[in-house]
Amino acid sequence: MSGEDGTRGGGAAGDVGPEQLALVREAVRKAKAPRAKPRTWRGAALAKELPVARVLVDKGVLHLDRYFDYAVPEELDEVARPGVRVRVRFGAGGRNVREGRREGGSLIDGFLVERVAESDYPGALAALAQVVSPEPVLGPELLGLARAVADRYAGSLADVLQLAVPPRHARAEAAGTGEPPRPPVAPEPGSWARYGRGVEFLRSLAGGGAPRAVWTALPGPEWAEEIARAVQATLASGRGALVVVPAGRPAARVDEALGELLGEGRHALLTADAGQERRYREWLAVRRGAVRAVVGTRAAMFAPVRDLGLVVVWDDGDSGHSDDNAPFPHVREVLELRASRDRCAFLLGSWTCTVEAAQLVESGWAAPIVAGREQVRAAAPLVRTVGDGDLARDEAARAARLPSLAWQVARDGLRDGPVLVQVPRRGYVPRMACARCREPARCRHCAGPLEARDGAGALVCGWCGREEGGWHCPECGGHRLRAQVVGARRTAEELGRAFPAVPVRTSGREQVLDTVPGTPALVVSTPGAEPVAEGGYAAALLLDGWAMLGRPDLRAGEDALRRWIGAAALVRNQGAGGTVVVVAEPTLRPVQALVRWDPVGHAVRELAERAELGFPPVSRMAAVSGTAEAVVDFLAAVELPSDAEVLGPVPLAGPFSGTGAGSAAGTEPARARRAGSPPPGERWERALVRVPPGSGAALAAALKAAQAARMARGVSEGARVRIRMDPPDIG
């Protein structure tokens, strides 16, 4: 670089010329100024009024499930309002005190719950470090609901609020919201006239009433419009409405129905598929009162709807309504709490009926809304069965994928439209067994089930992912295998060869179809992924029914019936030629309920049996899972109610428990661990704690107190237990 005198590098070591200084100043001027870090306001004056803020810190551990007091600096007085997001210093201890102020500790997020004049804490208070946003997102109604949910499920308030309040998005927060639209006119009854008490239910909503109902919907696509009419009737009374569905596809159908009835901009859609910014913008519009109607998936159960007048849950038996994150709340239970707390209407609707729904009617908490038998027969398809005796006499069923009756129904249906084929499992041939003795084929390393994932014949373990070569049956010594349950892709291949001129579409985990045209086609789908056909399916084949009925679970029959009815409801009615064939033993109760299209009767009988045996939902139950030593220590420490009964502990069954015969110690599965499963390589046990009706709250409080005490003592990771109230699967 040249100096002032034109010489190059003539200065002494360390000298900087004017041109170099100019470049440095220019670089500094263009450099981006560092963002100020949140600070503890050392020496700053405190707010003159209500100088203490009670904060819920974002620590989802039970022994910290309480409010902590912080000082409010004068500079934050205006924005530190109840309900805003804040950042605070946490964990400073009593050692870091300067001039009467606690300092230090790591920065952590939280919610400012309230401002008070004095603190009960006798020591020095740390100051609020930062108000993240002046937008109050946690109102008293949402806070009270979250606390009630945390207490019911033996969880922490911070964990519930993580589910209830979506992550902040600054751009969405800065966008304004308009004024709420005027209430619409009350709707006509429409298809609600098909149900007993249906018209009365709508009139009560429009008149400001708060009816509670369990609604068994007739098969067909009208259910979404019927929900939309109930929402419109509630809005006509000047109140808000909330609809929660199990997945994005039914949410889109209700969203479309609401758009047609109410017009654009009068309701919000809250789903995870919308993206963080759009979802937060819609959520803010609801909280600010600009939108009074909400439809969404599971997290929408906490949506802060103003003047809530109606809560609706559709298909409460779907697993999508049960959250996999602590404290594992269920949509149905949360909306029951909201209906009781807000004194609003409640509507539980489905094509079928769960045992919990039957209990709501049995207890008198809700009234039934059902159609007469003539209406049911007119709307439902014809259901035919193929049992074990029929299969034994059917020569075609021995050599082919489908029995003769199913082939004939599929061939006749393809003349008029699409045919739905429901297969219980995805893939090619998910489960294999010995062809001689029918013993399930299992991996020699971990005892997992062997699968044929493609047409090459290679066997792969479904748990550890290892390939198996030279398999032989340990029971009879046989070397030949047969398919226990044929997967969706294999079924599609076989049907494609049988009907070469007909297109074959598949819908499952890899690709879920929303709709299919009404032209002739074979649609092979796994349960829950069935697309809607234009004009309805001409026929449906429900294959391998024993695979769903044979699950070792208390809800196996109920779930099988729900999945069958969910598929059969997409078929045209019997008058239009709609036919359903179910391959299952016709004498079984769920099959008979499908043939008669009587899900309510099935649920009532299931409820009576569970009442005799003391099973949920008649009783409240909690599952305590962990290592054998941890479960025993926890049960010894907890002070259970006097009427509690402990069942177990027993080894926790499942592909990740490592309890199968012949499992190798330390073997880790090749696929992702499911929610609620033990860590790879660990062997867990589970104990069930059962209490009679009325003691559920005491059980949850006892389990929560014992868990909080253990965590406060700092138990090791291996000694921790997982608690789940009202587990959906109890074996």
Buried (B, 14 or more C-beta within 10 A) or exposed (E): EEBEEEEEEEBEEEEEBEEEEEEEEEEEEEEEEEEEEBBBBEEBEBBEEBBBBBBBBBBBBBBBBEBBBBBBBEBBBEBBBBBBBBBBBBEBEEEBBEEEBBBBBEBBBBBBBBBEEEBEEEEBBBBBBBBBBEBBBBBEBBBEBBBBBBBBBBBBBBBBBBBBBBEBBEEBBEEEBEEBBEBBEBBEBBBBEBBEBBBBBBBBBBEEBBBBBBBBBBBBBBBBBBBBBBBBBBBBBEBBBBBBBBBBBBBBBBBEBBBEBBEEEBBBBBBEEBEEBBBBBBBBBBBBBBBBBBBBBBBBBBBBBBBBBBBBBBBBBBEBBBBEEBBBBBBBBBBBBBBEEBEBBBBBBBBBBBBBBBBBBBEEBBBBBBBEEEBBBBBBBBBBBBBEEBBEEBEBBEEBBBBBBBBBBBBBBBEBBBBBBBBBBBBBBBBBBBBBEEEEBBBBBBBBBBBBBEEEEEBBBBBBBBEBEEBEBBEEEBEEBBBBBBBBBBBBBBBBEBBEEBBBBBBBEEEBBEEBEBEBBBBBBBBBBBBBBEBBBBBBBBBBBBBBBEBEBBBBBBBBBBBBBBBBBBBBBBEEBBBBBBBBBBEBBBBBBBBBBBBBBBBBBBBEEBBEEEBBBBBBBBBBBBBEEBBBBBBEEBEBBEEBBEEBBEBBEBBBBBBBEEBBEEBBBEEEEEEBBBEBBBBBBBBBBBBBEEBBBBBBBBBBBBBBBBBEEEBEEEBBBBBBBBBBBBE
